[in-house]
Amino acid sequence: MQGFGVDIGGSGIKGCLVDLDRGELVGERLRIETPQPSLPGPVYDVVAQIVNHFEWTERVGVTFPGVMKHGVAYTAANVDKSWIGTDVDAGLDALIPGTVETLNDADAAGIAEMRYGAGRDRGGVVLMLTFGTGIGSALFVDGHLVPNTEFGHIQVDGEDGERRASAAAREREELSYPEWAQRVDRYLDVLEAGVWPDLIIVGGGVSKKAHKWVPLLSTRTPVVPAELQNDAGIVGAALAAHERIDVTRTAPAAPGSDG
């Protein structure tokens, strides 16, 4: 069984066919640089280009880096602020053959990890964090998603946590992995004080090098790298579209959990 997912990010937009039985990409994904400025129209065109490249005509899942409610963007992180208040579903439906299901990018990644990856069969409170241009978050309670948490914007020492602890911050300030791990540690200290998770899953591109920084963390909560790594957003978007999930109301329970 196949689906299709597209992951809109601040620096790149990527999409691919997805094997929904295994939670894996089918073939090579296509990645195109995010237009600058990242206005809705040019981004829609890139998403349509990716979908058309694969000649996909059925339902499409699309992630967006911001709070999403019923297809409308309420915030816009690391993309142009003109997205706020935009009906993203409608804009994409006008260009793409299949029906579009939009959702927050970190929520999509979390859905994928809970179904296929590091959160599979895990109950309790599971927190997924994606480290990239910013920090995305997805919170699950006994396998059920609490949507649009946006924990990347919690205040840490007077500024947004993602400003100091995102993967982009590491690159921008040319931090070594040990130096950056100290930043992440401080961010997680603040987050743990408010959420008290049972497991933290770290994803995004930097999860491929988890061995360089995860062992340096001193959190009380176990921290594990995402198994789907940077493909989780695409996989979760495809799954959400296939199962017609409206994450503003509900999300799929992880296999083995109640509900």
C-alpha positions, 0 to 999 in steps of 0.5 A, a space after each residue: 500500500 502506497 501513499 505520498 507525502 511532502 515536507 515543507 521546510 524553511 530551507 527545503 521542500 521534499 517529497 516521495 512515495 511512501 510504503 505505508 505497510 513498512 513506513 519507508 520511502 519508495 525510491 529516492 525522494 525529490 528535494 527542491 530548495 524553498 523559494 526565497 522569499 517563501 511566499 505561499 504561491 511559489 511554495 505551492 508551485 514547488 509542492 505541485 512540481 514534486 507531486 507531478 514529478 512522481 505522477 501521483 494523482 491520489 491523496 497527498 499529505 503535506 506538512 507545514 512549519 507552523 500551527 495548523 487547524 483545519 487546513 489553515 496556518 495560524 503561525 509560520 515558523 521559518 517561512 514568510 509571515 504572509 502564511 498566517 491566516 492562509 487556507 493552505 489546503 485550498 491553495 494546494 487543492 487548486 494545483 494538485 490532482 488529489 485531495 490534500 491533507 495538511 498538518 504541522 511538520 513535527 506532528 507528522 514526524 511524531 505520527 510516523 515515529 509512533 507508528 513505525 519507529 522509536 515510539 512504536 508500542 510506547 505508552 505514557 508521555 512521549 515527546 518528539 523533537 525535530 532539530 532543523 531550521 527551528 525546533 519542532 515538537 509533537 507530544 503523545 499521551 498513550 499514543 494519542 497526539 496533542 497537536 500543535 504544541 510548538 515547544 521550540 518557542 518556550 523561553 530559555 534564558 530569555 529567548 526562544 529555545 530554538 534560537 539557541 538550540 536548533 541545528 541551524 543555531 549550531 551551524 550558524 555559530 559554528 558550534 562543536 557537537 559537545 558545545 551544542 549538546 550543552 545548549 540542547 541540555 539546557 533547553 531540555 531541562 526547561 522543557 522537562 520541568 513543564 512536561 515530564 515526559 517518559 521518553 524523548 525522541 530526537 529527529 531532524 537531519 541532525 539525528 543521523 549523527 546522534 552518536 555525537 551528541 545524544 550521549 552527552 545529554 544529562 536529561 533525566 528522561 531517556 533520549 533516543 534518536 528517531 528511527 526514520 530520521 529526516 524522512 519522518 515528516 514525509 512518512 507521517 504526512 503520507 500516513 495522515 492523508 491515507 487515513 484521513 487524519 485530522 490532527 486538530 481533532 484526533 490522531 492514530 493511536 500507536 499499535 498496542 496502546 489503548 484507544 
